[in-house]
Amino acid sequence: MLPSQALLPAVVFALTALQALASDTFIAAVYEHAVILPDLTEEPVSASDALALMNKNMGVLEGAIKEAAQKGAHIIVTPEDGIYGWKFTRESIYPYLEDIPDPVVDWIPCTDPSRFGPAPVQERLSCMARNNSIYVVANIGDKKPCNSSDPQCPRDGRYQYNTDVVFDPQGKLVARYHKYNLFVVESQFNYPKEPEAVTFETPFGKFGIFTCFDILFYEPAAVLVSKMQVDTVLFPTAWMNVLPFLTAIEFHSAWAMGMRVNVLAANTHNTSIEMTGSGIYAPSGARTYYYNMETEDGRLLIAELDAHPRLSPAAPPAVSWNLYASGVERVSQNGHEFTGIIFEDPFNFAEITKLGGNLTVSQKDLCCHLSYKMAEKRDDEVYVLGAFDGLHVIEGQYYLQICTLLKCPSTNLSTCGQPVETAQTKFEMFSLSGTFGTSYVFPEVLYSGVQLAPGEFQVLSDGRLISRNATSKAVLTVTLFGRWYEKD
């Protein structure tokens, strides 16, 4: 029994902890990690060499986890490939894999590490969570044996999965997710036989989890939000930025706004392949983010979020994305119309030739409407309004509807749609809308220098993306990125 003098502080601490857990908000953390990569080889290294490499990366992650916990974070997300890197063959990745059980087994690897065979990575991650009293989200590799009775069993007799794991503050494995939508270079992994919709409950909301390329597909991404009604999405990623629409920070922030959920996005950091961009995103906009193509630094991000964002007074309204645009007559300022390419997709463009006005451009069933006023009309910068309605077929196939106001890299119209990172033109106002056939539309505003614009724009319930005031920085793109899952 504790002495009375010692009992009071313990009771106060327990009550404080319970009060924090019952709060309507929580503290989230993500860590962008400059991964220590293995030597490139097609031959498998020894298990001890593989573990040595993974321990180097886990040492860095452990420092970030300790710092996040000391600053009050309840959960931290680390990146895809953050423990062993990438560029593996099916054979060479094998020493890095562990058997990850279904969380129903009620297992704390930190206190019972050998229950399912050797699991040093899971043991260390579990201990990081337990020792710091924080939820830890990490991406590792799972291996599962199979045999000839399974007609899909690979020739080497095992399945290999790109896998996310979650350990609770006691170190217990509470979630395991096998990536379903593998990127084109992930030949070292297998697809799970069925898509997994993985959720778990916490004292601060319902969480769902998926990985990187998954975000562009209905299963599991939209299923978790639309059907499972999660409050927060955990998103380990290794995202290679593609301007003008698919830089990590703009698309992940836009996805959170369009889906009306929190997103904790942790990216790997490697500027040689344009991997950077992590953030903590709420439906009302980015709470914090990091994008750095200049140095090879990792970064810890921490921010407070609403535990149940749909119930928050700050929650944006539900949106009927085609309501306004479907009632607008086609208008034009006699701008020059032409076709151009963005990420291999053929857009219809209309050049913006005046200081302000209204403009419409269409493709198939999508009509995009823009009202705008520039702060000044510069002779050395060209902007266009663009529309795309069709099947994207590069690095995966999926249907898109996109309305975009974007800056061209030069005054040569043939460059419109190519990547550009800087601009000088500010806008007094803009309003963008479109006749979307899908309810899955993600609003993006990107400023010069690849910067977000939190708090400087809003989406109205009738589907208009509008500026709140004059833009504080020069504009690269204003976009409504529609993902027409229903046509896939």
N, C-alpha and C positions, 0 to 999 in steps of 0.2 A: 504494500500500500504506500502511496506517495505521501510524504509529509504535507501538512496543510499549506505551508508556504510554497511548496513546489506544485501543489494541485491547482492553485488559482491560475498561474500563468498557462498551465496546460489546458485548462478549461477555456480560458480566453482565446488561446490559439485555435482550439478546436471550433469554437463558435465563429471566430473570424474566417476560418477555412470554409465552414458550412455556408456562411453568409456570402462568401465569394463565389462558391459553387452555385448558389441559388440566384446569382445576379442575372440580370437581363443582358449583360454584356460579358465579353471575355477578351483576353489578350492573346493575339495570334502572332506567330513568328514564322518567317520563311528565311532560308539561307541559300543564297546563290554561291555555288561552290566551284572554284577553279580546280577541277579534278586532276589528281596525279594519275597519269596514264601509264599502262603497262607498255613494255616494249612490243612492237608489232611482230607477231609470229603466227605461223599457221600450225605450229606444233604446240601441244599443251605443255604448260609449265608444271612444276610439281605443286602439290597441294600446299606445301609450306611456303613456296614462293608466292602463290596466289594470295594466301592469307596475309603475308607480309605486306603486299601492295594494298590490300583492302584495309589493313590496320593503319597504314599511313593516312588513307583518306578518312577512316573513322576517327582517327585522332583529331583531324581538323574539324570534323562534324561535332565531335564531343565538346570541343572548345566552344563552338557556336551554341550547342544545346545548353551548356552550363551558363553561358552569358544570358541566353534567352530566359532561362528559369530564374536567374538572379534578378532579372528585370520584370518578373511577374508573369511571363508568358505561360499560358495553360497548354498550348500545343505548338509544335514546330514541324514544318514540312521541309524536307531536304530533297535534292533533285533526282530525276531519273539518271541512271548511270553514274550516280554520285559516289559509289563505293568502289567500282572497278573500271569505269570508263567504257570505251566502245571499240569498234573495228575488230571484232572477233569473228572467227569461223565457228561453226557448230562444235567442232572438236576443241578449239582452243579456249572456249569459254567454260568448258565443263569443270575444270578445277575450281572455278569461282562459285559454283552452284551449291545450294544446300536443299535438303528436303524440308519444305515448309508445310506443316500440318494445317488442317482446317481449324480455325479458331475455336470450334465447338469443343475441342479437347481440353480447354481450360488449363492453359500452360503458361508458366512463367519461366522462360529459359534462363534467367539470371539465377534462379534458385534451384533449377532442375535441368541443367544444360544437356545431359546425355539421354534424356527420356526418349528421343526419337533419332538417336544416332548423333554423330558429330555435327555440331551447329555453332561454331565459334562466332560467326557473324551475328546470328540471332541472339546469342548469349550476350554479346557486347552491347547490341542495340537495346536489348531488354534492360540491361543494367544501367545504361545511360538514362532511360526513362525512369527506372525505379530510384536511382540515386539522386535524381534531380526533380522527382515528383512532377513529371510533365509527359503529355502525350508526345510520342516520337513517331514520325512518318518517314519511312525510308524506302528506297527502291533497290531490290536485290534479285537474284536469280533462283528459281525453283526448279527442281528436277523430280520427275515422277517415273518409276519403272513401268513398262508395259510389255506385253508378249503377243504372240501370233494369234491368240484368241481375239485380239482387238484389231480389226482390219485397218485401222488408221495408225497403228503403232509404227513409228519410224524404224528404219533398218537397224539402228543402233540400240533399239530396245528401251528407249526412254523419251519422255516428253520434256522439253525445256521451255520455261515460261519467263517472260519479263514480268516481274512481280513487285507489287507494293505491299508493304506490311505496316501495321500500326500497333504500337505497344502503349498500354495505358500507364498512368502514373505509378502503378504497382509493378510494372514490367510485364504484365500479361499481354499475350498476343490477342488482340481484339478484332483485327481485320486482315484479310489477305485477298488481294485482287490480281488476277492474271490479265495482262493487257490483251485486248481483243483486236484492236485495229493497229496492226504492226506497220511500221514505216517500211518503205521499199528496201532499205538496206539491212533490215533485221532478220536476215536469213538464219541466224544462230538460234532463233526462238521458234516455237510452235504457237499456232493459234489455239486457244481453248476451244473445245467442241461447241460450246454455247457461250454467248455473251453473259457476263456476270454483272449483276446490279448489287454492289456491295455497300452496305450502310451499317452504321453503328450509332448508338445513342450515347450522349454525354450529358453531364449536368448543364451544359450550355449549348444544347441544340442537337439536332440530328445531322450526322455527317455522311457524305458519300465520297467515293474515291475512284479516280481513273487516271490514265497516264497519257500525256502528250497528244499524239495523233488522234486519240479517242475523242477529243473535244470537237472534232469536225463531223462526228457521226451520231445518228440517233441513239444507237446502242453502243455504250451504256450512257452517254452523256445526257441526252435529253430525257431518257427514261428516269434517271435518278431525280431530275428536277420536276418533270411533268407528272410522273406517276408515283414516285417514291416520296416526293415532297421534302427533299432534304433542305436544310437551312444553309449548309456550308459545303462547298466542294473542295477536297484536297487534291492538289494537282502537281505531282512531280513531273517535270518535263525536261527535255533536252531540245530546245526549240531553236531552229535556225531561222533567223529573221528574213522575211521577204517583204520589202516595201512594194507598193504603198499601203497594203491592207493587213498583211500578216506578220508585222513585227509583234514580238511577244507581248509587250506592254499594252499596245493598242487593242489587239484582238482579245486578249484575256480580260482586260478591263471591260471591253464592249460586251463580251459574253456574259460577264457578271451582271451588267446593266440589263441586257436583253432578257436574261433568264431570271432576274430579280432574286439572285442568291449571292452569298459571299463566295469568293474564290481565293484560295491560298495557293499561289503559283510560285514554285521554286524551280528556277532554271539552272542548268549548268553554265559555266562561264569559260568560253574559249573563243577569243576574238578571231582566230585564224579561220574558223568556220562559222563566224557570225552568230555565236551562241551567247546571248546575254538577254536580260530582261526578266525580272522577277517582281512580284508585287502582292499586296494584300488589298483586295478589291471588294467593295460593297456595291449594292445595286445603285446607290447614288453616286458612285464614282470611286476612283482610286483613293485609298487611305494613305498608302505609301508605295513607292516603286523605285526600281533601280535599273538603269540602262547605261552601260559603259562599254564602249568599243575602243577605249584609249589604253587601258591597262588591264593586266591579268589578275585583278583583285576579286576576292570573294566579298560578300556583303550580307550582314544580318539585318533584316527588316522586322520591326515590331509595330503593331498598331492595335487599337481597340475596335471591336466590331459588335454589332447587335447580334445576340444569340439567335433571335428569330426575326430576320430582316423583313419578312413580309408583314409582320405585325408592328413594325417600327413606325412611329409618326413620320420618319424621314423617308419611308418607302415610296418610290415613284409610283404613279398610277398605272393600272393595267392599260395596255395600248392596243388600239385597233389600227394596225399598221397601214392600211390602205384607205382609211376613212376620209382623210382630207384630200389626198391625191386623186381619188376616184371622182371627186366632184369638181376638179379643176379643169377648165378647158385648156387645150394645148396652146401655149403661148410661145413666142419666140422674139428675140431681139435681132433677128436676121443674122445670127451668128453662123460662122462657117461650120458645116457639119461634115464629119469624115469618120473613118474607122481607124482603130488602133489596137494594139495588143498590150494586155496586162497579164503577166504570168501565164502566157500562152492562150489567154481567153480573148476573143475578138469583141471589143467594145465599140459602141456607137458614141462618138464624141460631138459636142458642140462647143466651139470656141467662145469664150466670154470676151466680148469686144468693147463693152461699155463700163463705165464706172459703177453703175447700178442698174437694177431692173429685174425682169423675170425671164426665165428660160426653161424650155422643156426639151428633153431628148428621150427617145423611145427605142426599145428593141423587143420584138415579139409582144408579149403581154405586159411588159413592164414599161411604164412611163414615169420618168423622174422629173420632178419639178423643183426649181430653185428660184428663190427670191433673195436678193443680196444687195449690199452696198459696200464697195471697197473704200478704205480710207484714202487711197490714191490709186490711180491707174498707171502702173509703171510700164514703160516701153520695153524694158529688159526682162519682164516676167509674163508668162502666159499661163492662164488657167482655163480649164475646160470642165464641162459637165459631162459625165459619162454614164452609160447604162449597159449592163450585161444581164442577159436572161438565158441561161443554158447549162449544159453539162460541162463541168471542169474535168479534164482527163489527165492532168499531169500529177504524178506522185499520188495516185488515188483518183477515183471517180466519184463526184458528188455534184448535185444540182445547186446552182447559185442564182440569186437575183441581187444585183448590186447597183445602187445609185451612189455616185461619188462626184464631189467637187475636188479637183486636184490640180496641183501645180506641175507644169511640164519642166523637164530638166533644162530646156533651152527654148528660144523663140521658134525653133524649127519644129513644126507640128508633128513630124514623124517621130519625135522623141517622146511624145506624150504617152504616159503609162510606164515609162522606164523609171527605175529608182532615183529618187532625189531626196537629200537630207536637209537642205537649207532653203530658206525663202526670206523675202523681205516685206511682202505685202500683208498688211493687216486688213481686217474687215470690220466695218462699222456694225454690220448685222448680216446674218444668213439664216435661211429657212429651207431645209431640204426634206422632201417627201417622195414617196413612190407608191405605185399601185401594186403592192406586193401580194403574191398568191399564198404566202406562208406567214404564220404568226411568229416564226423564229427569225427575228431581225435584230442585229447587233449594231448599236450606234457608236461611231468612232470619230474623234476629232484629234488630229495630230498636228503639233506645232513644229516650227523650224528647230532643227537639232534633235529630232525624234523625241519630243517631249509631249506628255499628256496635258490635258486642259481641265483638270478636275474642278468642278464648280462653275465653269464658264459656259456651259451649255446645258440644255435640258431637252427631254423628249415629252411632247404633249400627248394627251390621251388619244388625239386624232391622228397620230403618226408623224407629226412634224418634229424634226431635229432642229432646234433653234438656238442661236446664241443668246445668252442672258444680257450681255452688254457688248461693247466693242471688244474685239479680241486683244488680249494683252501681249500676244506674240504673233509673229507672221505665221500664216497657215500653210501647211503642206497638203493635208487632206481633210475633208469633211465627208463622212461615208455612212451609208446605211447598208450593212453587209447582211444580206438575207441568205439563210441556209434552208433550202427547200427540201427538208428531210422526206416529206410526203411523196416526192417523186422518185426517190432512190429505188 
